[in-house]
Amino acid sequence: MVRLNLMPWRERRRAQVLRHFCMMLVGSCVLALAGLLLLDQLARARLAQQVAATALYQVQLNHFDSQQLTVTELRNEREALQQQQAALMQLRAGQATLVSLFQGLEKAMPDGARFTELNLENGRLRLAGLAASAAVVAQLMRDLEAMQVLSGLELVFLRHEAAGDAFLITAELSAGWS
């Protein structure tokens, strides 16, 4: 009987199986590395797309912010113009009132009296002046009441001085006039 030594054959077979396993392991690692690199490239491309989209949205947002700022400036200008227009309308309305008030004061002024100060503020009129006598001041107050432009007529003081009787009268402009 011939004795065969199968050890070298088994050793070669094991070495071949081991080489095959190592090659499969290296191939799997290379394939996994290639897959990982591919996923990394895809993730970087996706990130670059998101960065580009974010930059585009930021540009559009800046454009809208500038438009909103322009709209806000235009609104502020419009409000300022409306305030100016209202002030002008109030001045125009007051223009006729003042002319009528001065005409009325001229008609109501008796002989022997003169105004030294006339102040109109917030619908409140202050008249200061000099009169020949207290009777002239009383006549002035009666004439001012008859004008129906002033209401709440009040004589604040009447003082005798060397130049005449100094007086101070306050009154409110009636609702239709203020």
C-alpha positions as CSV (number, residue, x, y, z in Angstrom):
1,M,0.0,0.0,0.0
2,V,1.2,3.2,-1.0
3,R,1.1,5.9,1.5
4,L,0.2,9.3,0.3
5,N,1.1,12.3,2.2
6,L,-1.9,14.7,1.8
7,M,-0.4,17.4,4.1
8,P,1.2,19.5,1.4
9,W,-2.0,19.4,-0.6
10,R,-4.1,20.4,2.4
11,E,-1.6,23.1,3.2
12,R,-1.7,24.4,-0.4
13,R,-5.5,24.3,-0.3
14,R,-5.6,26.2,3.0
15,A,-3.1,28.7,1.6
16,Q,-5.3,29.1,-1.5
17,V,-8.4,29.5,0.6
18,L,-6.6,32.0,2.8
19,R,-5.4,34.0,-0.3
20,H,-8.9,33.9,-1.7
21,F,-10.3,35.2,1.6
22,C,-7.6,37.9,1.8
23,M,-8.4,39.0,-1.8
24,M,-12.1,39.0,-1.0
25,L,-11.4,41.0,2.2
26,V,-9.2,43.5,0.3
27,G,-11.8,43.7,-2.5
28,S,-14.6,44.3,0.0
29,C,-12.5,47.0,1.7
30,V,-11.7,48.7,-1.6
31,L,-15.4,48.4,-2.6
32,A,-16.5,49.8,0.8
33,L,-13.9,52.6,0.4
34,A,-15.2,53.4,-3.1
35,G,-18.8,53.4,-1.8
36,L,-17.7,55.7,1.1
37,L,-16.0,58.1,-1.3
38,L,-19.0,58.1,-3.5
39,L,-21.3,58.9,-0.6
40,D,-18.9,61.6,0.5
41,Q,-18.9,63.2,-3.0
42,L,-22.7,63.0,-3.1
43,A,-22.9,64.6,0.4
44,R,-20.5,67.4,-0.7
45,A,-22.4,68.0,-3.9
46,R,-25.7,68.2,-1.9
47,L,-24.0,70.6,0.6
48,A,-22.7,72.8,-2.3
49,Q,-26.3,72.9,-3.8
50,Q,-27.7,73.9,-0.4
51,V,-25.0,76.6,0.0
52,A,-25.8,77.9,-3.5
53,A,-29.6,77.8,-2.8
54,T,-29.0,79.6,0.6
55,A,-26.9,82.2,-1.1
56,L,-29.6,82.8,-3.7
57,Y,-32.3,83.0,-1.0
58,Q,-30.1,85.5,0.9
59,V,-29.7,87.7,-2.2
60,Q,-33.5,87.6,-2.7
61,L,-34.0,88.4,1.0
62,N,-31.6,91.3,0.8
63,H,-33.5,92.6,-2.3
64,F,-36.8,92.3,-0.4
65,D,-35.3,94.0,2.7
66,S,-34.1,96.9,0.5
67,Q,-37.6,97.1,-1.1
68,Q,-39.2,97.0,2.4
69,L,-36.8,99.8,3.5
70,T,-37.8,101.8,0.4
71,V,-41.5,101.2,1.2
72,T,-40.9,102.3,4.8
73,E,-39.1,105.4,3.7
74,L,-41.9,106.2,1.3
75,R,-44.5,105.7,4.0
76,N,-42.6,108.0,6.3
77,E,-42.3,110.6,3.6
78,R,-46.0,110.3,2.9
79,E,-46.9,110.7,6.6
80,A,-44.6,113.8,6.7
81,L,-46.3,115.2,3.7
82,Q,-49.7,114.6,5.1
83,Q,-48.7,116.3,8.3
84,Q,-47.4,119.3,6.3
85,Q,-50.6,119.4,4.3
86,A,-52.7,119.3,7.5
87,A,-50.5,122.1,9.0
88,L,-50.9,124.1,5.8
89,M,-54.7,123.6,5.8
90,Q,-54.9,124.6,9.4
91,L,-52.9,127.8,8.6
92,R,-55.1,128.5,5.6
93,A,-58.2,128.1,7.8
94,G,-56.6,130.2,10.5
95,Q,-55.7,132.9,7.9
96,A,-59.3,133.8,7.4
97,T,-60.0,133.6,11.1
98,L,-57.2,136.0,12.0
99,V,-58.4,138.5,9.4
100,S,-61.9,138.4,10.7
101,L,-60.7,138.6,14.3
102,F,-58.6,141.7,13.5
103,Q,-61.5,143.3,11.7
104,G,-63.7,142.6,14.6
105,L,-61.2,144.0,17.1
106,E,-60.8,147.1,15.0
107,K,-64.6,147.6,15.0
108,A,-64.9,147.0,18.7
109,M,-62.0,149.4,19.6
110,P,-63.5,152.5,21.2
111,D,-61.9,155.9,21.1
112,G,-59.4,156.4,23.9
113,A,-58.1,152.8,24.0
114,R,-55.2,151.1,22.3
115,F,-53.7,147.7,22.4
116,T,-50.1,147.2,23.5
117,E,-50.1,143.4,23.2
118,L,-52.2,140.8,21.4
119,N,-51.4,137.1,21.9
120,L,-53.4,134.3,20.4
121,E,-52.3,130.8,21.5
122,N,-54.3,127.6,21.3
123,G,-57.6,129.4,20.9
124,R,-56.9,131.6,23.9
125,L,-56.6,135.4,23.3
126,R,-54.8,137.8,25.6
127,L,-55.4,141.5,25.0
128,A,-53.2,144.1,26.9
129,G,-53.5,147.8,26.4
130,L,-54.0,151.3,27.7
131,A,-57.3,153.2,28.0
132,A,-58.2,156.7,28.9
133,S,-60.5,155.5,31.7
134,A,-62.2,152.4,33.2
135,A,-65.4,153.4,31.3
136,V,-63.5,153.0,28.0
137,V,-62.4,149.5,29.1
138,A,-66.0,148.6,30.0
139,Q,-67.2,149.8,26.6
140,L,-64.4,147.7,24.9
141,M,-65.5,144.6,26.8
142,R,-69.2,145.2,25.8
143,D,-68.2,145.6,22.1
144,L,-66.0,142.5,22.2
145,E,-68.9,140.5,23.7
146,A,-71.2,141.8,20.9
147,M,-68.8,140.5,18.3
148,Q,-69.8,136.9,19.2
149,V,-66.3,135.8,18.2
150,L,-65.0,135.6,21.7
151,S,-66.4,133.8,24.6
152,G,-65.5,133.7,28.3
153,L,-64.3,137.3,28.3
154,E,-62.5,138.1,31.6
155,L,-60.8,141.3,32.8
156,V,-57.7,140.0,34.5
157,F,-56.5,143.4,35.9
158,L,-57.2,147.1,35.5
159,R,-54.4,149.4,36.9
160,H,-54.2,153.1,37.0
161,E,-50.8,154.4,35.5
162,A,-49.5,157.7,34.4
163,A,-50.2,157.0,30.7
164,G,-53.7,155.8,31.4
165,D,-55.4,152.7,32.8
166,A,-53.5,149.5,31.9
167,F,-55.7,146.5,31.3
168,L,-55.4,142.8,30.5
169,I,-58.4,140.9,29.0
170,T,-58.4,137.2,28.2
171,A,-61.0,135.4,26.2
172,E,-61.5,132.1,24.3
173,L,-62.2,132.0,20.5
174,S,-65.6,130.6,20.0
175,A,-65.8,127.0,18.6
176,G,-66.5,128.0,15.1
177,W,-63.4,130.3,15.0
178,S,-60.7,128.2,16.6
